Amino acid sequence: MTPPGPFLLTDERGRSHLVAPTVDGTLHTRHGWISHTDIAAAGDGGVVHSSLGMAYLVTTPTMAEQIVRMPRGAAVIYPKDIAVMLMTADITNGNTVVEAGAGSGALTAALLRAVGPSGRVLSAELRPEFAAVARRNVARLCGGVPANWVLTEGDLREVAAGLAPTGSVDAVALDMLAPWECLPAAADLLRAGGHLVVYLATTTQVSRLAETLRLTGHFTEPRVSETLERGWHVVGLAVRPEHRMVGHTGFILHCRRLAPGVVPPPRRARPAKGAYGPDYQGPRALGDPATQTGEAGGADPRGSAGPLGDAGPPGDANPLGDANPLGDANPLGAPYSEERS
Ligand SMILES: C[S@@+](CC[C@H](N)C(=O)[O-])C[C@H]1O[C@@H](n2cnc3c(N)ncnc32)[C@H](O)[C@@H]1O
C-alpha cells in the first residue's frame, strides 16, 4: 500500500524537502538518507532522523507550502496574493468562478478549495503545455482532478461563451499579460455585482487595465492594491524584521460588474491636474478632445461628462480598438512571454 503524504521535512536550519512517499522510496539529503516508510511512520508533527543523524520535523504541507515548491510552467501567483484575491472577490462556497490563464494551476487550486464541492471553477488556458502543467498540479494539490473543475484550452476571448451562460458567473479572475483584451468576455460572463479580480505584475499593466475598464462602462471604479509581506525574527530580545523579503510580486485590481444598462456613478474625486495631460499615452474615450485634436492641455478629458466621457460599451464600436495610442511603444506588446519581469 502506498504510504500517505505528501510530507514536508524541515531540518534544524530550516531547509525543507517536499516528499510524496512511495512504497520503496528513499529521500537523499546532504545529511544522509531517510526511507519514505520511516517518514510516513513519523507522520504529521513527528520527527525522523537521517542515516547521518540529522533530525527532520515532518509536517503535512499547507497548500501555500506546496504552491511555492511545485513544478511550474508559467509563473505562479504567490500565496499571499492568492489569499487577498480570494477575500477581495469574496469567493465562497457554491460560487461559479471563471479563471484565465490557468498557468501552473496555483490560483486554480485555491479557487477550487474556496468554492467547495458545490461550486465550479471554469479555467481557460491558451497554451496546451501550460494546461498540462496545471492539470498535474491541481491533481496534486487537490488530491485528484476535482469533478467541479473544467479546464478549457484556448483564448478566453474565444472560449468564454462556451464556459458559462451570459451573466451567470460570480467572479472572473485574470492573470495574464494583456487582461484588458478579455474585459468584454469578463463583462459578458459576470452577473450584475459579480467580481472582477486581476493579478498584474507591472504598473504599466495596471494603468492600461484601469483606464480600459473605465472606458467599457461595465464596471465599478477599480481598486488597486499591493501586499507586502515582511517576516520577523523573534528570539529573546532580538526582535526585528527579517533582513530579506520578497520585495515585489504583483498588484491586485478589483472591481464589480455593473447591472446591464447602468451608468456608473461619477467619480467623487476629480483626477489630478495633468493626470490625463500631454504625457498621458493611455486609452482615451472617443469624443475626448485630446484624442481628436491631439491637445490634452492638462484638463480632465472626462470632465463633467462623467468618468466615461462619450464612450459607450465595447463591441464593434469599442473605443479601445485601434484608437489605443499605446501602440507599438507599449512595453507589454513585446514578444509574448508569461514570465514576470
Ligand atoms: C502567469 S500565468 C498564470 C499563472 C496562474 N495564475 C497560476 O497561479 O499558476 C499566465 C497564463 O495566462 C495564459 N494566457 C494568456 N492570455 C490568455 C488568454 N487570452 N486566454 C487564456 N489564457 C491566457 C498564458 O498562456 C499563461 O499560462
The ligand as a MOL file (V3000), in Angstrom:
LIG
                    3D

  0  0  0     0  0            999 V3000
M  V30 BEGIN CTAB
M  V30 COUNTS 27 29 0 0 0
M  V30 BEGIN ATOM
M  V30 1 C 1.2770 33.9440 -15.3110 0
M  V30 2 S 0.3730 32.6320 -15.9690 0 CHG=1
M  V30 3 C -0.9240 32.2840 -14.8510 0
M  V30 4 C -0.4450 31.6200 -13.6010 0
M  V30 5 C -1.5590 31.1250 -12.7200 0
M  V30 6 N -2.4160 32.2110 -12.2660 0
M  V30 7 C -1.0210 30.3810 -11.5240 0
M  V30 8 O -1.2050 30.8480 -10.3950 0
M  V30 9 O -0.4120 29.3250 -11.7060 0 CHG=-1
M  V30 10 C -0.4770 33.3740 -17.2960 0
M  V30 11 C -1.1450 32.3710 -18.2010 0
M  V30 12 O -2.1260 33.0140 -18.9610 0
M  V30 13 C -2.2150 32.3680 -20.2150 0
M  V30 14 N -2.9540 33.2960 -21.0870 0
M  V30 15 C -2.5280 34.4810 -21.5870 0
M  V30 16 N -3.5150 35.0720 -22.2990 0
M  V30 17 C -4.5770 34.2380 -22.2370 0
M  V30 18 C -5.8970 34.2930 -22.7750 0
M  V30 19 N -6.3050 35.3330 -23.5040 0
M  V30 20 N -6.7440 33.2660 -22.5140 0
M  V30 21 C -6.3380 32.2100 -21.7880 0
M  V30 22 N -5.0910 32.1060 -21.2300 0
M  V30 23 C -4.2370 33.1090 -21.4580 0
M  V30 24 C -0.7690 32.0850 -20.5620 0
M  V30 25 O -0.6300 31.0700 -21.5180 0
M  V30 26 C -0.1950 31.7080 -19.2020 0
M  V30 27 O -0.1880 30.3200 -18.9860 0
M  V30 END ATOM
M  V30 BEGIN BOND
M  V30 1 1 1 2
M  V30 2 1 2 3
M  V30 3 1 2 10
M  V30 4 1 3 4
M  V30 5 1 4 5
M  V30 6 1 5 6
M  V30 7 1 5 7
M  V30 8 2 7 8
M  V30 9 1 7 9
M  V30 10 1 10 11
M  V30 11 1 11 12
M  V30 12 1 11 26
M  V30 13 1 12 13
M  V30 14 1 13 14
M  V30 15 1 13 24
M  V30 16 1 14 15
M  V30 17 1 14 23
M  V30 18 2 15 16
M  V30 19 1 16 17
M  V30 20 1 17 18
M  V30 21 2 17 23
M  V30 22 1 18 19
M  V30 23 2 18 20
M  V30 24 1 20 21
M  V30 25 2 21 22
M  V30 26 1 22 23
M  V30 27 1 24 25
M  V30 28 1 24 26
M  V30 29 1 26 27
M  V30 END BOND
M  V30 END CTAB
M  END
